[in-house]
Amino acid sequence: MNLKEKYSQFKTWQKKSYQVKPLSVEEHTCATCGTKYQGNYCPRCGQSAVVGRYSLKTALLLFLDVWGLGNRSMFRTIRDLLLRPGYMIRDYLSGMQMAYFPPFKMFFLLITFSILVESGLNIKGENRLAQVTETFGTDTEEDDLQASQEDGLQASQEDDLQASQEDAANMTAEKQKKEKEMQEAFVKGFTSAVIFMNDHQTILMLIWLLVISLPLYLFFRHCPAVPDFRYPEFFVATVYVNNLTVFVSMVLDFFCIDQMVEIFASFVFSIIALKQLSAYSYTRTFFCIVVSFACPIIIAIAGVIFYGIYIGITSAM
């Protein structure tokens, strides 16, 4: 079988919905409630028809079940999100919900694991979260020390200036000092905003999903694959796409790959997922994503700038 035939089989598998195992025709007696039935699960209490002795695999699955990972649908969902993301999301929205892991539960689990990886659970043991805080914190302390030294020097210079120059020169020096204080306060405000975003990733991620899903929905609500998209459905699809990008970033973080590579990979997977979900062309999907992302990013940057200006004004008063 050549490469072209293998790729054709892969494309066929991508578009094929998840197939449920056929029912067992053998009669079983439920080990929990004693009900006699035919099938894979007891219709009365849900007990599985196949119950064997405990093994290492059973113990591992029970341990994973504590964290919501014991269900095989978690691993199936990750596999399908990587290999057929848009088709998988379409299957879930069409009603095939028992075959896949719930999107919001998956969101919080992946965010938790992602924070653990960024906190040092990677091959190099690097704490990337602490590095951001330390970098901005150190810069702030150095700025404070430099500012205090410059203030002392400037105060001394102002004393000499008052003795040798007129009142107009003193007013100019005071104005320059005020401007310098506002600039320093703006930098401190920007630094505080960056540290806040680093420390509250989960909340900000939810807010980001709510914001970015609105312009995306306007572009994809009448797509060929789902011409009557409703916003709640599209928001669930957006959460699944985000879960895919978080998982990809988490894997790259584990191997300490550069963050620019993470951003690029996440963007590529987002295009693939939304292209498969909507049946748009890659060009149109790319355009819709770029325009949708540009609007909230500009608003966010403006918000950070205004926050820094606000901090600067309040500190200078």
Steps between C-alpha positions, in 0.01 A plus 500: 500500500653832392493828690212642297274204584589524870415870499169426325414243769594750770270766350217245486558409865501870597150555364361176643310537826588302809370143480345348813583139578217254419288370787592169653239226438625296795278504807660652810409521865587836657751462781349799682120467479456145363303607191519263202550679168659495157738778404817669618358677809229426754183698410412535868819627667750552216747231616733382221445148373875436503627499858831323557749476782694807602824557314755779465299634206181502710676678786645758260159567345346543846775746591446694177125496561555716810628774265232439237735308273387144558239518226648393166322790332766738635776331301270454200411869515867604507576266209212629290575862588852452366410298188144607409413801720228666294321175415516389865347827619228466238426146622473623858264783409282263296426302817786250534587623849563171683789422264704806597620674814291803608657823369495711817621220727779439252579873496564519876700176505726609215552846651598335830749267330631787288572708812679202656718463191578873494576489873785253454353162400703486177821341374713795612319569828455865403240707683385728220231665710755602763737625231240749375426624853867521594590680178239771544545509877876543469457767239259682730744489794785621281280778366405599855867507606602697193209737546591562863864567409400731218253677726775560753736628232225710347411643841862599550515655156178686566649650817798626301267621230287694745809677622622597153197535275167673496149374583422412136776240488372347825151463352647321193692257721188428705303430183767259374497325835123454484523358148771257610288385795204438268717296260633288787150447636380395154777238478408372846134480401584307182719263700222442752259419216740244349555330838122496561439330163773248578346416840136474384526305175186290543265793562653702219478201266126468563455873442708472182281215371186702564648799316655320202198274440279799414684625187577141397131412525410787266728350235408132546129509592392424140787271399432221245540212747271650768288770332282561808768529770371628833730703723496253797598222261777707350626597846531128586690453173730788596570338837597175325731689261655673800546160670689385192733801505555468877595134459742581216656783704526273805690235302736761355543652848593158634790490253578870572443608140515872424172680563489645148488141369211434742306799370558400138400135563187604689401732216549226238291250699228763543484550124479125437228451762278786382555411135378144560214622718373759252600347163640840396821519301830543682533852360159612624550332838838671539348840418209452743731398786746786443228764492322349802820487704613850402201681652523373862881515497488869408240557771713308753813699416303823531367381836850428630620841382207681663556298818863613504395861438247477782763365738738773389248778557390369841863457610594852388208665681 
